[in-house]
């Protein structure tokens, strides 16, 4: 039986009826997330896979937004989620947007792609209403063993970063990662970049 403690030397964590908690599969140990405005609030997604930074898609991968847990465990389970909103500013061309999650278990020296999917934002009816074609795009990494992600007994950390691309677009306008500085409207799809990493039994 594994009893969860508030701290290594602290009391057992207990339920409302004072029974010690015996965490089962999926019981969350740690979670870290971030929600950030990207660049100036509207950043065109590059044609090639590019990591997402606070300043947008330019600059070095060393500045990519990332989430980190120190001392990961091969037997723990890890999951992640990436969510943001895109708008397609083209008047007549649908776009293809690919999302990616990369993992590093050696402190960020080596990164491996662990999840990817594709979305197709529709073209706007005209440039004045491009936000009406906005849509939320999401990529989830289901809970999986740390060992399957490359975590070893002596791995210093597990790090997650996000990337995106719109490989089919030929230039000009196109899909943008859209993070407005104003509050979301109920009639448009607006939002802010969000990423989460969790560790579970």
C-alpha positions as CSV (number, residue, x, y, z in Angstrom):
1,X,0.0,0.0,0.0
2,X,1.2,3.5,-0.9
3,X,0.1,6.1,1.6
4,X,0.3,9.7,0.4
5,X,1.9,12.2,2.8
6,X,1.6,15.9,2.8
7,X,5.5,15.9,2.9
8,X,8.1,13.2,3.4
9,X,8.0,13.9,7.2
10,X,4.5,15.2,7.5
11,X,1.2,13.5,8.4
12,X,-0.7,11.1,6.1
13,X,-3.1,12.8,3.7
14,X,-6.6,11.6,4.8
15,X,-10.1,11.7,3.4
16,X,-13.0,13.5,5.1
17,X,-13.6,10.5,7.4
18,X,-9.9,10.5,8.4
19,X,-9.1,7.4,6.4
20,X,-5.5,7.5,4.9
21,X,-5.6,8.0,1.2
22,X,-4.4,5.0,-0.8
23,X,-3.9,6.5,-4.3
24,X,-4.8,4.4,-7.2
25,X,-3.9,4.6,-10.9
26,X,-4.5,8.2,-12.2
27,X,-4.1,9.8,-8.8
28,X,-2.4,13.2,-9.6
29,X,0.9,13.8,-7.8
30,X,2.0,17.1,-9.5
31,X,0.6,19.5,-12.1
32,X,2.1,22.5,-13.7
33,X,0.6,24.8,-16.3
34,X,1.0,28.1,-18.0
35,X,-1.3,30.5,-19.8
36,X,0.4,33.2,-21.8
37,X,-0.2,36.0,-24.3
38,X,1.9,35.2,-27.3
39,X,3.9,37.9,-29.0
40,X,1.7,40.9,-29.8
41,X,-1.5,38.8,-29.7
42,X,-1.6,37.6,-33.3
43,X,1.3,35.5,-34.6
44,X,1.3,33.9,-38.1
45,X,2.1,30.2,-37.8
46,X,5.2,29.3,-39.8
47,X,5.2,26.7,-42.6
48,X,7.9,24.6,-40.9
49,X,7.6,23.1,-37.4
50,X,8.6,25.9,-35.0
51,X,8.6,26.0,-31.2
52,X,6.3,28.5,-29.4
53,X,7.9,31.3,-27.5
54,X,6.5,34.1,-25.4
55,X,7.6,36.5,-28.2
56,X,6.0,34.4,-30.9
57,X,7.7,32.0,-33.4
58,X,11.0,33.8,-33.9
59,X,14.3,33.3,-32.2
60,X,16.1,30.3,-30.7
61,X,14.5,27.1,-29.4
62,X,16.3,27.9,-26.2
63,X,13.6,30.5,-25.6
64,X,10.7,28.0,-26.2
65,X,8.0,28.0,-23.5
66,X,8.3,24.7,-21.5
67,X,7.1,23.0,-18.4
68,X,9.4,21.0,-16.1
69,X,9.2,18.4,-13.3
70,X,12.5,17.6,-11.5
71,X,13.2,14.0,-10.4
72,X,10.6,12.2,-12.6
73,X,10.0,8.5,-12.0
74,X,9.9,5.7,-14.7
75,X,6.9,4.2,-13.0
76,X,4.9,7.4,-12.7
77,X,2.5,8.4,-15.4
78,X,2.7,11.6,-17.4
79,X,0.2,13.5,-19.5
80,X,0.2,16.8,-21.3
81,X,-2.2,19.2,-23.1
82,X,-1.7,22.0,-25.5
83,X,-4.5,24.4,-26.4
84,X,-4.8,27.7,-28.2
85,X,-7.1,29.5,-30.7
86,X,-6.3,30.1,-34.4
87,X,-8.0,32.3,-37.0
88,X,-7.5,32.0,-40.7
89,X,-7.2,35.5,-42.3
90,X,-7.3,34.2,-45.8
91,X,-10.4,35.0,-47.8
92,X,-10.5,31.9,-49.9
93,X,-7.9,29.3,-48.8
94,X,-8.4,26.8,-46.0
95,X,-5.3,26.2,-43.9
96,X,-3.7,23.1,-42.3
97,X,-2.3,23.6,-38.8
98,X,-0.1,20.9,-37.2
99,X,0.4,20.8,-33.4
100,X,3.3,19.1,-31.7
101,X,4.5,18.2,-28.2
102,X,8.1,17.4,-27.6
103,X,9.7,15.9,-24.5
104,X,13.2,16.0,-23.0
105,X,14.4,13.9,-20.1
106,X,18.0,15.1,-20.1
107,X,17.5,18.7,-19.1
108,X,16.6,20.0,-22.5
109,X,19.7,18.8,-24.5
110,X,17.7,16.3,-26.6
111,X,14.1,16.7,-27.6
112,X,11.8,14.0,-29.0
113,X,8.4,14.5,-30.6
114,X,5.8,12.5,-28.6
115,X,2.5,13.7,-30.0
116,X,1.1,15.5,-33.0
117,X,-2.2,16.2,-34.7
118,X,-3.7,18.2,-37.6
119,X,-6.4,20.9,-37.8
120,X,-8.0,22.6,-40.8
121,X,-9.2,26.2,-40.0
122,X,-11.6,27.4,-42.7
123,X,-11.0,30.5,-44.7
124,X,-12.7,33.7,-43.5
125,X,-15.6,35.1,-45.5
126,X,-13.7,38.3,-45.8
127,X,-10.8,40.0,-43.9
128,X,-13.2,42.0,-41.8
129,X,-14.6,38.9,-40.2
130,X,-11.6,36.6,-39.9
131,X,-12.1,36.1,-36.2
132,X,-15.5,34.6,-36.9
133,X,-13.6,31.7,-38.5
134,X,-11.5,31.2,-35.3
135,X,-11.5,27.8,-33.7
136,X,-9.8,26.3,-30.7
137,X,-7.1,23.7,-31.5
138,X,-6.0,21.1,-28.9
139,X,-3.4,18.4,-28.7
140,X,-3.4,15.9,-25.7
141,X,-0.8,13.4,-24.6
142,X,-2.8,10.7,-22.7
143,X,-1.3,9.5,-19.4
144,X,1.6,7.1,-20.1
145,X,4.5,5.6,-18.1
146,X,7.5,7.7,-17.7
147,X,9.6,4.8,-18.9
148,X,7.8,4.9,-22.2
149,X,8.8,8.6,-22.6
150,X,12.5,7.8,-21.9
151,X,12.5,8.5,-18.1
152,X,15.2,6.6,-16.3
153,X,15.8,6.2,-12.6
154,X,18.5,8.9,-12.7
155,X,16.8,11.3,-15.2
156,X,17.2,14.9,-13.8
157,X,13.9,16.2,-15.2
158,X,11.1,15.7,-17.7
159,X,10.4,18.8,-19.9
160,X,7.5,19.4,-22.3
161,X,7.5,22.1,-25.0
162,X,5.0,22.9,-27.8
163,X,5.4,23.6,-31.5
164,X,3.2,24.3,-34.5
165,X,3.3,24.6,-38.3
166,X,1.0,25.3,-41.3
167,X,2.8,23.3,-44.0
168,X,0.3,23.6,-46.8
169,X,0.0,27.4,-46.9
170,X,1.9,29.1,-49.6
171,X,2.3,32.6,-48.2
172,X,0.5,35.9,-47.6
173,X,-2.3,35.6,-45.0
174,X,-3.2,32.4,-43.3
175,X,-3.6,30.8,-39.9
176,X,-2.6,32.8,-36.9
177,X,-2.2,31.8,-33.3
178,X,-4.6,34.3,-31.9
179,X,-4.3,35.6,-28.3
180,X,-6.2,38.9,-28.0
181,X,-5.5,41.3,-25.2
182,X,-9.3,42.0,-24.8
183,X,-11.7,39.7,-23.2
184,X,-13.2,36.8,-25.2
185,X,-16.5,37.4,-27.0
186,X,-19.3,34.8,-26.8
187,X,-19.7,35.2,-30.6
188,X,-16.0,34.5,-31.6
189,X,-13.4,31.9,-30.8
190,X,-10.8,33.8,-28.9
191,X,-8.3,32.5,-26.4
192,X,-4.8,32.5,-24.9
193,X,-2.1,29.9,-25.3
194,X,-2.3,27.2,-22.7
195,X,-0.1,24.2,-21.8
196,X,-0.2,21.7,-19.0
197,X,2.0,18.8,-17.7
198,X,0.8,16.4,-15.0
199,X,2.4,13.5,-13.1
200,X,0.1,10.8,-11.8
201,X,0.3,7.3,-10.2
